[in-house]
Amino acid sequence: MDVSFSAPQRQSPVGVLVLFFYTLQKNARAFWPLIVVYAFKFKELNILYLVTGIVLFLILIGVISYLKYRSFTFFLDAEKDEFIISDGILNKTKTAIQLDKIQQVNINQSFIQKLIGVYELHVDTAGSAKKEGHIKAISHEVALELKSRLLDQSALKISQDLDMNLNLADKEAAATEAPFVTIGLLSLLKLGITSNYGKTIGLIIIFGSTIYENFRKFSETDSAYQEQVNSYVDKGLASQSLVIGFAFVLAGVLVLNIARVIIQYYGYTITRQKNSMLLSYGLFNSKSTILKPEKVQITTIKRNFFQKKLGILELRIRQATSGTAEDRKSIIEIPGCSDLESSSVLQLLYDQIPEKGLSLKPNFRVLAVALLLFILLPVLLFYAIGAWVEPVAFDFAYLVPIYVIFIGLLQYFKFKNNRLFIHDNFIIKQSGGWDISTAIIEPHKIQAVTTSQYFWHKKLDLGSVILHTAGGTISFQMGNFSILKSKVNLWLYRMEKSDSNWM
């Protein structure tokens, strides 16, 4: 198949069906209250009018979908190095995206698109709160070739004759190697078991509190039922049922978490494609993303105690973002990879394995402040409430030592793991109490540096630094300020000297 993007072209013809289903879904969401009302009054409706109305509505959706298909075109302007998208039925819009501003190109496939046999392509540029280019229905071959052209500007310099004669399969075979990282089902299973403890505990607490509240209200209104419950408690069966119920809830949440991980990341593979990485994954909604190493801002390695014992970890890669919630959700995640696989990814991203270098640790006052905020103040507040507001709070005083021990250990390990490592080529921030995160940045990708020092810390030579990048910030508090200032001067010099194309 020969592909040329020099002239405006439309999406795949079967894309009309995709546009039809998306338009239908959008309108169904808008009119769902009306649909619910008519569903309850179905027996009172005139069937002939109802069927006629539904048919006319579907015809209208079909016409709108066809007009959307006809009005949507895209092409590459080789002279201006731009990707042009034209759209709109009544209000015509034309979007021009500079190729050197493109940050990321994703190829996705929803369940509907998978049934029809087409793919959607998203184009994202640095610093924007939304995807600038969105093509909903093109073939896989066209999507791969277009993505390659968008992320490789040199492809636009090839003459039109050569472009028409090169076969897509030949170019793709030359550009793409075999996957060098494959995340298997066993690794995803391990990840599902050992991740998202916070969400699991939160769901259990919400579920348990809801059941308790409903049970309490029901027992207060039914004295006979309350006597049966008291008899049940006297027999000692309530505690057993509580334990069994807790176990069932915990097992259910873990199963759902495992299912979520497997469905989201099934078939995860990483392949070298030219000077980039091609990441593909997804069971029902397939996704494919090309990642250019020079665009990477922050790479984070995350693992906890159980994941370390099972030999897995998570990689999270941040590119330039606008700081919105949508951008935070679009962080590239590589789940459940081994140490060897993560080393291969880091080698491709940085051309070497990041080294830690000089180690800086925070002053013990960081731990003291954390203990004050998270242990002393909450405990004092608890006893104040019990003494002056609600004496029944003292019935739960036995939980205070458990809270103190748990939070104390958590804060201690957070302090112990809090380190800043400074190397000539890398800055690495390690943090976390249970989930240990190691964030890696390159000095020349820093956009700005903020240093601060309280006047009462001058004699102690303590200070803080915040490193701002296009993908987020890294901060380190109460470290050796003299060393930090000397490193900051070096980083600022390298920022001004660098001419790398990381944006």
N, C-alpha and C positions, 0 to 999 in steps of 0.2 A: 504493500500500500504506500503510495506517494502522498506526502502531506506538504502543503505550502500554505503559509499564513500571511502572504503578502497582500492578498485581496480579502475584503470582508466576506465572512462565511457564517452560516447559521449553525445551530446545534443539530444534533442527530434528528432525523424526521420522527423517530419513535419518541423523541423527547416531548412531543405534544402530550403524550399520555402522562409523563411525569408532571408536566405543568398542570395538566387537568387534575391529577390527584392532589397536588400541593394547593392549587386554588380551591378545590373542594374542601380540603382539610381546613384551610384558613377561614373560609366562610362558615363551615360547620362550627368552628370555635367561636366565631362572632355571634352566631344565632343559636347557640346551644340552649339558652333558657327557653326560647320559642319552641325548639324541638322537643324539649322535655315536657312542656305544657301540652303540646299536641299528642305526645306519646301517651299521656295519661287520659286524654279525651279521644283516643283512637276510635272507640266504639260509637261516639257521637258524630264522627266526621262523615262527610259524603265521600265514598271511596272514589267515585269518578273524578270529583274535584281534586282530591288528594293526589291521585295518580297523575292527573294532568299537570298539577302544580309542580310535582317532582320532576316530570319529564321536561317541562319548560325550564325549570331551574338548572337541570343537567345540561340542556342545550345551551343555555346562557353561559354556563361555566365552560363548556366546550368551545364556544365562539371566542370567549376571552382568552382561553389558553392558546388557541390557534393564532390570535392576533399577537399575543406575547411572543410566540415562537417566530412569527414573521418579522416582528420589529426588532428582534434581538440579533445583533451581529458582533463579531469580534475579528481583529486582525492585528498583525505586527507591522509597525511602521519602521522600516529599517533605516530610513534617513534620519528620523528624529529619535531613534531608539526608544520607542514608546509602544505600549500595549493599549489598543483602542477598543473600547466596548461601547456600543450604542444600544439603547433600550428605551422602552416607553411606548404606549399605545397612543395616548393623547398628548401627554407631556413628554416630549422627546428629551432624552439625556444622553450625553456623550462623556465618557470617562477616559482620560488619558493618563496612563501610569508609566512613569519613567522606569526603565528596566533596571537602572543602577540603584533605585530605591526599593526594589522588591526584596522583602525580608524572607518570605516563606511562601511556598506553593504547596497546597495539600490536594490530594485526590481522595475523595470519599465516595462511599456507595451505601446508601440507605437500603432498607429492606425492599422498598418499592422499586428503587433503581436497580437493585439486584435482580428482581423478577423481570424487569423490562430489558435489562442488559446494557445499561448505560452508567456513566459515572459523572460526578460533579467535581468541579475544580474551583478552589478558593485561592485568591491572590491576596497576600497581606504585605503591607509596607510598614516600616518602622514608624512609631509615634502616632499611629492612627487608632481610634477606638473601634473600628469596624473593618471588615474585609472589603477592600476596594473593588475587587473583581470576583464575580460569582457566576460561573457557568454551570447550569443544572443538568445538562444532558448531552454528553459527548461520548464517543466510543473510547475504549481503553487505550487503543493505539494512539488516537488523536490526543487524549489527555496526557499520555506519557511524553509524546513528542513536544506538545505545547509547554509542558512543565520544564522539559529540558531546555527549550529555547528561552523561556522566561528567566531561568536561572543561569544561563550561560550566554552572555552577550556576544561572545565571539561567534556564536552560531549565526547571528544576523549578518555577519560580514561575508558569509559564503554567497557566492553569486547565485542568481536565480536559476541559471541552467543547472548548476551543480545541485541545487536544492531540489529541483524537480527530478533529477536522475538518481539521487541516492535513495536506496530502499530503506524504509524505516526499520525493518528487522535487522538489516546489516548494521545500521548505526546503533541500534539498541544493544545488539550483541557485543559491539566493540566498546560501548560505554559502560555496560553493566556486567559486574562479575557475579560469581556465586555468593549467596549469603554467607557472611563471616560470623554472624551471631544469630542463633535461633533459640527463642525462649520456648521450651517444651511445656507440656501440660503439667508435668510434675513440679516444675519451678513455679508455675502459676498457682498450683494447689498449695505449695509451701507459703507463697506470698499471701494468699487468701486467709490462711490460718494465722499468720503472724503479723498482720497489718490492721490498721484502723481500730485499735483497741479503744480509743476515745469514743468513736462513734458507737461501738458495740456496747460499752458501758452506759453511754447516754441513752441508747434505745432501751436497754434493760431498766434503767431508772424510770424513764417515762412510762414504759409499759407497766412496771410494778406499781408506781404511784397512781396510775389511772385505775388499775384493778382495785387497789386498796381504797381509793376514794369512793368508787361505785359500791364496793362491798360495805363500807361504813354507812353510806347514806341508806342503802337498802335495809341493813340490819337495824337502823334507828327507827325505821317506819314499820317494822314487822317484829313485834316482841317475841312471838312464837319462834320465828326463825332465829332470833338472837339467842334464845335458850338452847336451841339445837346446836348453834355454833359454840356456845360456852361449854356444852357437854362434849362437843367434838374436841375442843381445846383441852379440856380436862383429861381426855384419854391420850393426849400427847400426839394426836395424828396431824394436827395443824402444822406443826413444825416440819414434819416429814413431807407433807404435801407442799409446803413452801419451798423446801430444798429441791424436791422433784420438779416443781414448776419453774424454779430458777434455772435448773439444769436444762430443761426443755427450751426455755427462752434463749439461753446462751447458745445451745446447739443450733436453734433455728437462725439466730443472727449470724453465727459463723457460717452456716450453710449458704445463707443469702449473700454474705460477703464473698465466699468462694465463688459462687455462681456469677456475681457481678464482675469479679476479676477475670474469670475465664471468658465470659461473654465479651468483655471489653477488649481483652488483650490476646485472644486466641490467635494462634498462627503468627506470632510476632517474629518478624525477621528483619535484619539489618543488612543491607547490601551496599557495596561501594558502587557509585555511579559517577564516572568522571572524577571530579574533585569533591564530590559530595557524598552524603549518606542517604540512602533510600530506606525509610522505615515503613513497614506494612504490617497491619494487624486488624483484628476485628472479626467476630463470628457472624453477626447479623448485619451490623453497620461497618463495612470495611473502610479502612482509612489508609492512605498512603501519603507520606510526607518526605520531601527532599530537604535535607538540612546541610547548609554550607558551613564548614568549620570556622571560616573567618568571621561569620556572623554571630557566633556563640558569645554570649556575654558572661553568664555564670553557669557553671556545672556543679550540681550538688549530688554527693554520694550520701545515701541515707540507709541506715540499718539499725536494728535493735539486737538485743542479746540472743533471742531465739533465731533470728535470721542469720546471725553470725555462725551459730552452731549448725544451721542447716546449709550454710555455704551460699547464701543468696544476698542480694542487695538491690536497692532501687537507685536509678540514675534519673535526675531531673535536669533538663537543659533549658535555660532561659535565653531567648534572643531579645532584641530591642522591642520594648512594649510601650504602650501609652499609659500604663499604670491602672487601667480599668479592670473591673472584675472579670470581664470577658477575656482580657489578655492573660490574667492570672490563671484562668481555666485552660488556656491554650498552651500551657507549659508542656514541652515534650517530655514524656515519661518513658523510661526503659525499665520495665518491671522484672524482678526475679532473675537478674543475670548473675553469673558467677564472678569471682575475682578475676579470672582469666579473661572472661568476656568484657568486663568493665575496663580492664587494662587495654584491650584491643580498641574499644571505643575511644578511650582517652588518648591513645596513641594516634588515632586518626584525627581527632579534634585538635590536638596540640603538637603533633609530630614528636612527642616524647611523653613519658609518664611524669606527671607533675611531682616535684619534690618539695618537701616541707621547709627545709632550711632553718633559719633562726626562729626559735620558739619564744613567744611572749605569753605570760600568764597574768591574769588580773590580780589585783591586790585582794587580801582576805576580806577587806571591807565590802566587797561585792557580795560575799556570802553572808556577812553580818546584816546588810541591808535586806537581802532576800528573806532571811529568817525573821527579821522584824516585820516585814510586810505580809508574809504568808503564814507565819505561825503566831507570833506574839500578839499582833493586832487582832486577828480573827478569834483567838482564844479569849482575849480580854472582852471583845465584843460579845462573844457567846455568854460569858459569865455576867456581863452587864445586863443582857436581855433577861437572863434567868433571875437576876436579883431585883430588877426594877420594872420589867415589862411582863414576862410570862414565866412564872416559877416552874411550870411543867418542863421547861427546857432542861432542868437539872436531871430529869429522868433519862436523858441521853448523854449524861456526863461521861459514861463509860467509853463513848466514842472519841473523846478528846485525846487520850493517849495514843489511840490508833492513828488519828489524824496527825498528831505531832510527829510520830515516828515515820509515817509514810511521806509526809511533806518534807520533813527534815532530811530524809535520805534522798529524796528527789532533788532538793536544792543542793545538797552536798555533791551529788554526781554531776549536776549541771555546772557547778563551780569547778569541779575537777576536770571536766571535759572542755571547759571554755578556754580555748587557746587560739592565738593568732600566729601563723607560720609565715615567715617572709623569706622568699627565695628571689634570686635575680630575675627569674622569668615568671614567677607565680606568687600570688597572695592567697593563702588558704586559711579560712576561718572554720574552726571546729566548735560545735556547740551541741547542747541537748543533754537531757537527763536519762531518758529511756531510749528514745530514738536519737541516735547520734548522727548529726548532719555535718558533712564536710563540704563547704562551699569553695569553689576554685575560680579565681579570676586572673586575667593577665594585666599587668600594670598599664600597658599602653591602651587598654580599653576603658580605663577610668575616665569619667567625664568631669567629676569635681570631687574635691576632698574637703571635709569639714573637721576641724580639730577644736576641742574645747577643754577648759581646765578651770575648776572652781578655785577661788582664791585660797581656800583652806587646804588645797591639795598641792600648792606650789612648793612648800617645803618638803613634801613627800615625793615630789617629782612624779605625780600621777596625772593622767589625762586620758581623753577619749578621742577616737577618730571614727568618722563615717565615710566610707568610700561609695560614691554615687556612680552607677553605671546605667546604661540604657535598658538593662534588664532587671534593675532593682538595686538595693543597697546592702552593704555589709558594714556592721558596726562592731567596735571593740571598746569596752569601757574600763577605766581605771588600770591602764597599763603604764609601763615606763615611758614617760612623756618625752624624755630626751631622745630615746631611740625612735619613737614614733615620729617626732619632728624631722629627724634626719632622713628617715625613710620617705616621709611625705615630700620633702624637697626633691628627692630622687625620682619619685613617681611623677611629680609635676613636670620635671624636666623631660622624662620619657613621654609623657602625654603630648607635650609641645613638639617633640622631635619626631614622633611617630607619624607615618604617612600610610598606614595600613587601611584597607577598605573594609572596615568591620561594620559599617552601617549599610 
